[in-house]
Structures are given as C-alpha cells and as structure tokens.
Amino acid sequence: MPIQQLMQSLSHQHVPESTLYVIGTPIGNMADISLRALHILATADAIACEDTRVTKNLLNAYGLNKDLISAHQHNEREVAEKLIGRLKNRERIALVSDAGTPAVSDPGAKIVDAVRKENLNVVPVPGPSAAITALSASGFTDEHFLFIGFLPVKPLQRHAFLEKLKETPATLIIYEAPHRVQETLKSLIDVFEPSRQIVIARELTKLFEETYRCRLSDTAKWMAEDANRRKGEFVLLIEGAQTQMDKTDTEAKRILSILLDQLPPSSAAALAAKITGTKKNKLYELALELKNSAAD
C-alpha cells in the first residue's frame, strides 16, 4: 500500500477523546517515528513533553504545531492534575519524552499512574526504545533480560547494587551517561567475572553509532583507543550469569577436551562422568561433537 493511502487510512482510525496517548519517539534518527505516532500527534489537543524545545524540533520536522505542556521529573504530579482536568474535558493528550518511550527511565510514570487512578483511558503507541534496540543487536542468547536503567551514582551504593545482580541469569540492561560510563565499567569489572561478555552501545541510531561486544576485562582498552568512544548516551548489556548447571557443563566440557587428547571418546566420556557427575551418554555425544569439530 503506497504511503499516501496508508496515511489516508490512518485518518479514518478512531482516536478516542478523554485519552492519554503514551507515544514512543525517535532516540536519534528522526525517521524512526511511526506513522501512527505522527497521526496521533497531529490529532492531539496538546502534547505533554519532557523538554518543549526538543519536542518542538520533532514537530517542526513533520510540519506540526501543537500546544506543548512541560512535564519533567520535577513537576509530574502538578502537571498530572492539569492533564486530568483537560482529559475530563474530552481532550486528547499525547505524552512524549525527549527520546524513546516515556516512563522508561524517563518522566511519565507518575502522570500515567495519576490518570489511571482517575479511571481515564491510557493508550500506548509503541515506538523506539534504546534498551530493546541494543538488546536486539547484542547476540546474547539468555532466555530473559532485566532492565536496570541508571545505576546509583555513589560508588559504594553502586557496588552494593551490582553485588545483588552478580548471580542473575539474565542479560542486564543498564543506561549510562558519558561522564560516568568509565566509572561504571570499572565497577562492573570489580564485581563481575572479567570474562563476562558485555555489549557497549553508544549513540544508537545516530550518525556516530557504535555497538561493540567484548569481555569486561577488555573494555578499558577499547575505551582508551578513541576518545570519541566516551561520548554520547550509552546502553550497557551484560551477559547473564551462568547457572550452576551451566557451570557444571562448562567444567565437564573442559575436562572432556583434555581427556580426548589421550583417550578414545567412549573412555574419555566414562572417565569425565566419574569426575564431574555428568551423565555418561551426554558426555559421549559431546565427545563425538568435539572430535568431529577437531577433524574439520
């Protein structure tokens, strides 16, 4: 369907009154905004935004002009009362942050909470999220992820917080500012295993975007190679901790690899099973795989 027809079909979609629309906006590349988001921004009676200047630039890029209401972390409760009054007056209000999805490490959650407590309608309009964008390009295969957002600023508090996460078997997603990123990376190295994998994503969707994966122990060297790597907004993804079963399997594989240098697969598997407690059949299959890989 040509984009003109699609936009025309959007104009016929029902956009209820007395509704707060929580809209995801670009995290860098202005072209990442959805057609539906543009349609609702154009339809809204007012837009509550983190910084009116940033949102004004977005609206100007698409030829929109709207009543803007400043809604930042210091005035959310106060602004929520005003928005509720307008929603009860059958208006449509859009809620945006400077970049990405509101209420995710950005202002907005208190406003949404207050609106819901008044039993007014809240509709999410999906859009960019730095956390999910970075995760999709990480290559980590953990079954779960845990969104952390920003860590505590003070070193002792940050260290204690990370200690609680050390054994979490899920990818950890952390946001960090450029002036604190090196300090945070040092804290991660101090607490986590140096061999743990990390993805450093900076300036996502922007001109100087970088996504780099390495061991935690290699991060200082990579950051030091180019001063520009310490600039921009960061998403850090840390590979999930190995479970006890994973650790046992890893140790069994290590022992099996050593034994295969001197023994046939069946004998190596039998001896490795006695040492590690892992089932012999499982180790025998693994031994054959290792032998075949070595032959290739």
PyMOL commands that set and color helices and strands:
alter all, ss='L'
color gray80, all
select helices_A, chain A and resi 3-10+30-32+35-43+52-61+76-88+109-117+130-136+155-165+181-191+216-224+227-230+244-259+265-276+280-295
alter helices_A, ss='H'
color red, helices_A
select strands_A, chain A and resi 19-23+46-49+68-70+92-96+121-125+145-150+171-176+197-202+210-215+234-238
alter strands_A, ss='S'
color yellow, strands_A
deselect
rebuild
show_as cartoon
